[in-house]
């Protein structure tokens, strides 16, 4: 009996043409006797459309070609259903696939997405919105905002905006953080709310992060001088530095002294002064190597 697979593809993610990828997925499905239904996202009512197709088709897996935003949208559409999600990294932000150590080659990824075992992964709820990977307040969120508004995509787009953002960055903010029955104050340039370890660039920001341990980490970067940025980017995250504080918890609140740029999984969410955060344990099933 053929197994049903729903293939959700974001045609514009990462500014890459997806026609070869769609063809490769269709060939793989046919060769391995899967019944494939293809859905291309439009940016309008995708969540409801995916739910509708799921109800009609009852797939045992949903394979997603897109970035973190597309994966998160599919996970949200499927929160009431027991279905495994496989990933074919194809976005401008592929942080989750980097963290899962998914290979670069399409053939290996197809096998993992369609055939391999899975983990049950946590998500984080922040002010009622879901985060699957890394969210942050401060400098990087400002970079995401500038990147979204710019015409240059891909690595050079990020590099250009990184330079602009660093030169124009706001003053440090004062964050009052309540977690683990303690309240602390820190002057910070950036606070990362991390379900995992790495940004999509491969930079490790949360060395002890685990995606299914029922906890998330707040990584508080007090200073962002070039020396510290250099260490983080080269993979030498200085955990014992006075400039970095890491709090591991399952719920927290953050209050800031003025509105600070905020992003979830590469999507800019405006300037915020207050975040309510809690873990959603084992929320989605993800195919892994």
PyMOL commands that set and color helices and strands:
alter all, ss='L'
color gray80, all
select helices_A, chain A and resi 13-15+19-31+46-57+68-77+95-99+106-115+139-149+154-168+226-233
alter helices_A, ss='H'
color red, helices_A
select strands_A, chain A and resi 3-9+34-40+61-66+84-89+118-126+129-131+134-138+173-179+182-188+190-194+216-221+244-249+251-264+267-287
alter strands_A, ss='S'
color yellow, strands_A
deselect
rebuild
show_as cartoon
